Amino acid sequence: MIWIMLPAYNEGESLPKLLPKLVRTLDERELQYKIVVVNDGSTDNTADLLAQYQKELHLEVIVHPINRGLGETERDGFEYIALRCTPDDFIVRVEGDDTHEPEYIFTLLEKLDEGYDVVNTSRFQPGGGQIGVDGYRTAISRAANMFMQFVFRIPGIRDYSCGYRAYRASVIQDAIEVYGNNFLQLRGLGFTSTLEVIVKLRLLGCRFAEVPFVLRYDQKESSSKMVSSITTVGYLTMALLYYWPFGGWKSQFRGLAALYQQDHDQAIEKFGRNRMSLRLISRIGM
């Protein structure tokens, strides 16, 4: 089973293009799938559209009565799916603004079949790119990715800020078992959660790969939801929490990755959220 997780905030103009295209693409391969949309307090016609699509498609909707931001939206989507999926399922996270073409889902899944736990789409791999992004945003994006690569360096990853990814459902279930509510600890700091997911999965011991893709920003109908200043603060805060010598993430979870790669059950037994006392800095939520 493939679970498509789709965050949506005021995507009334994008969903009528994205959802039929997504369903058509998946149906052509005769795949078993469910689409989970997290409606993050939309104030346009997003809720009405989703109610109509629920009657026609394999669609489940999580509703936030008020806008809570991408971090809480991703957290709720992952938790919802983790409770309902099997460990052998796959989770693909797609933007709700029609900038991620569904055709890449298959290359993501094919890469997972090679033995990886997380497969990222990348604008920076040969064959990748972006359309409709101005020079300023391109420069900011490249600078941010250089910072993230320098600070967090995850083997196999070059594009740290693109959320279009495929995951083995088992690693999301295990991450929630280990980190609990702190799987996404900085969920209130803009788009920081997109980075935090892979940093936490790296600490868990996951194996990463990328496939090239082209970001279709020219198809985006809704306004950008990203506040770059808040997200920048989030990246800097994450770097502090990661390297803090007195109970930061890197020291708190030292040994987790090696043990997880040897024996998943033992790793969860030792580092699971109900068995391990987190130090203060690893419990701070923002």
C-alpha positions in Angstrom: 0.0 0.0 0.0 1.2 3.5 -0.9 0.1 6.3 1.4 0.2 9.8 -0.1 0.5 12.5 2.5 -0.5 15.9 1.2 -0.4 19.1 3.4 -2.9 21.7 2.2 -3.4 25.3 3.3 -5.6 27.5 1.1 -5.0 25.3 -2.0 -8.5 25.8 -3.5 -7.0 26.7 -6.9 -4.3 23.9 -6.9 -6.3 20.8 -5.7 -8.6 20.6 -8.7 -5.5 20.2 -10.9 -3.4 18.1 -8.6 -5.8 15.5 -7.2 -7.2 14.2 -10.5 -3.7 14.2 -12.0 -2.4 12.3 -8.9 -5.2 9.7 -9.0 -4.9 9.2 -12.8 -1.1 8.6 -12.5 -1.5 6.1 -9.7 -4.4 4.3 -11.3 -2.5 3.8 -14.5 -0.1 1.6 -12.6 -2.9 -0.2 -10.8 -1.4 0.5 -7.4 -3.1 0.2 -4.1 -3.1 3.6 -2.4 -4.7 6.1 -0.1 -4.4 9.8 -0.1 -4.3 11.6 3.2 -4.8 15.4 3.1 -4.1 17.5 6.2 -6.2 20.6 5.8 -4.3 23.1 7.9 -7.1 25.6 8.8 -7.7 26.7 5.2 -10.0 29.8 4.9 -10.7 29.4 1.2 -12.8 26.7 -0.5 -10.3 23.9 0.3 -12.5 22.2 2.8 -15.5 22.2 0.4 -13.4 20.7 -2.4 -12.0 18.0 -0.2 -15.5 17.0 1.0 -16.5 16.6 -2.6 -13.4 14.6 -3.5 -13.9 12.3 -0.6 -17.0 11.0 -2.3 -15.1 10.2 -5.5 -11.5 9.3 -4.5 -9.5 7.1 -2.1 -9.2 10.2 0.1 -9.0 10.7 3.8 -8.9 14.2 5.4 -7.4 15.4 8.7 -8.7 18.9 9.7 -7.0 21.6 11.7 -9.7 24.1 12.8 -7.0 26.8 12.8 -3.8 27.2 10.8 -1.0 25.5 12.8 1.9 25.5 10.3 3.7 22.9 8.3 5.4 21.3 11.2 2.2 20.3 13.0 0.6 19.4 9.7 3.4 17.0 8.9 3.5 15.6 12.4 -0.3 14.9 12.4 -0.1 13.3 8.9 2.8 11.0 9.8 1.1 10.0 13.1 -2.2 9.3 11.4 -0.7 7.1 8.7 1.7 5.4 11.1 -1.3 4.1 13.2 -3.1 2.7 10.1 -0.3 1.4 7.8 1.7 -1.8 7.9 5.5 -1.8 8.2 5.7 -3.0 4.6 3.8 0.1 3.2 5.3 3.2 1.7 4.6 6.8 2.5 5.1 9.5 -0.1 4.9 13.2 1.0 3.8 15.5 -1.8 3.1 19.3 -1.7 -0.5 20.4 -2.1 0.4 23.3 -4.4 0.9 21.3 -7.7 4.6 21.9 -7.8 5.5 18.2 -7.5 4.6 16.1 -10.5 3.2 12.7 -9.5 5.2 10.9 -12.1 8.3 11.0 -9.8 6.5 8.8 -7.3 7.5 5.7 -9.3 11.2 6.6 -9.4 11.1 7.2 -5.7 9.5 3.8 -5.1 11.9 2.0 -7.4 14.8 3.5 -5.4 13.3 2.3 -2.1 13.2 -1.2 -3.7 17.0 -1.0 -3.9 17.1 -1.2 -0.1 17.0 2.5 1.0 14.8 3.7 3.8 14.3 7.3 2.6 14.4 8.6 -1.0 14.5 12.3 -1.7 13.8 14.2 -4.8 16.6 16.6 -5.7 16.8 19.7 -7.9 20.6 19.4 -7.6 21.2 16.0 -9.0 22.1 15.7 -12.8 18.8 16.0 -14.7 17.1 17.9 -11.9 16.2 21.6 -11.8 13.4 24.1 -11.2 11.0 26.1 -13.4 9.5 29.4 -12.4 11.8 30.2 -9.5 13.3 33.7 -9.6 17.0 34.4 -9.1 16.6 35.6 -5.6 14.7 32.5 -4.4 17.2 30.3 -6.2 20.2 32.0 -4.5 18.5 31.7 -1.0 17.6 28.1 -1.6 21.2 27.1 -2.7 22.7 29.0 0.3 20.3 27.3 2.7 21.2 23.9 1.3 24.9 24.6 1.5 24.4 25.5 5.1 22.4 22.4 5.9 24.8 20.1 4.0 27.7 21.6 6.0 26.0 21.4 9.4 24.1 18.1 9.1 25.7 16.2 6.3 23.5 13.2 5.5 25.1 10.7 3.1 23.1 10.5 -0.1 21.4 13.8 0.3 22.1 17.1 -1.6 18.6 18.7 -1.6 17.8 19.2 2.1 14.8 21.6 1.7 12.6 19.7 -0.7 9.8 17.8 1.0 8.9 15.5 -1.9 10.1 12.2 -0.4 9.3 8.5 -0.1 9.7 6.6 3.2 9.4 3.1 4.3 6.5 3.2 6.6 8.4 1.1 9.1 11.0 3.8 9.7 8.3 6.4 10.3 6.7 4.1 12.8 10.0 3.4 14.5 10.9 7.1 14.6 7.6 7.9 16.4 8.3 5.1 18.8 11.7 6.5 19.6 11.1 10.2 19.5 7.4 10.4 20.4 6.0 13.9 20.2 9.6 15.2 19.6 9.9 13.5 16.3 9.2 17.0 15.0 10.4 19.1 17.9 10.6 22.5 16.0 7.2 22.3 14.4 6.4 25.9 15.1 9.4 27.3 13.2 8.2 27.7 9.6 9.3 25.0 7.1 12.0 23.7 9.5 10.2 20.4 9.8 11.2 19.4 6.2 14.8 19.3 7.4 14.1 17.9 10.9 12.4 14.8 9.5 15.6 13.6 7.7 17.9 14.7 10.5 15.9 12.6 13.0 15.8 9.7 10.6 19.6 10.0 10.1 20.1 9.8 13.9 17.8 6.7 13.8 20.1 5.0 11.3 18.2 5.2 8.0 19.8 4.9 4.6 19.2 7.7 2.1 19.2 8.2 -1.6 18.0 10.8 -4.1 16.4 10.9 -7.6 16.6 14.0 -9.8 13.4 15.9 -10.3 12.2 19.3 -11.7 10.3 21.5 -9.4 7.4 23.1 -11.3 7.0 26.3 -9.4 5.5 27.8 -12.6 2.4 25.7 -11.9 1.9 27.1 -8.4 -1.5 29.0 -8.1 -1.5 29.8 -4.4 0.8 32.3 -2.6 4.0 31.0 -0.9 3.4 30.0 2.7 7.1 30.1 3.6 8.3 32.9 5.9 12.1 32.7 5.2 13.1 34.6 8.4 11.2 32.2 10.7 12.6 29.2 8.8 16.1 30.5 9.0 15.7 30.9 12.8 14.5 27.3 12.8 17.6 26.0 11.0 19.9 27.8 13.3 18.0 26.6 16.4 18.2 23.0 15.0 22.0 23.3 14.6 22.2 24.4 18.3 20.0 21.6 19.5 21.8 19.0 17.4 25.3 19.9 18.6 24.6 21.1 22.2 27.1 19.2 24.3 24.8 18.8 27.3 22.1 16.5 26.0 21.7 17.7 22.5 20.3 15.4 19.8 23.7 14.0 18.7 24.8 13.1 22.2 21.4 12.1 23.5 21.0 9.5 20.7 24.6 8.4 20.4 24.7 4.7 19.4 21.1 4.6 18.2 22.0 4.4 14.5 24.5 1.6 14.8 22.2 -0.4 17.0 19.2 0.2 14.8 21.1 -1.0 11.7 21.9 -4.2 13.6 18.7 -4.9 15.4 15.6 -2.6 15.1 13.8 -4.2 18.1 16.8 -3.8 20.4 17.3 -0.1 19.4 13.6 0.7 20.1 13.8 -1.2 23.4 16.9 0.9 24.5 16.0 4.3 23.0 12.2 4.2 22.9 10.3 7.2 24.2 8.8 5.2 27.1 12.2 3.8 28.2 14.6 6.7 27.9 14.6 10.0 29.9 15.2 12.8 27.5 17.4 15.7 28.7 15.8 19.1 28.8 17.2 20.4 25.5 15.9 17.4 23.7 12.4 18.0 25.1 12.1 21.7 24.2 9.3 22.2 21.7 8.8 25.3 19.5 
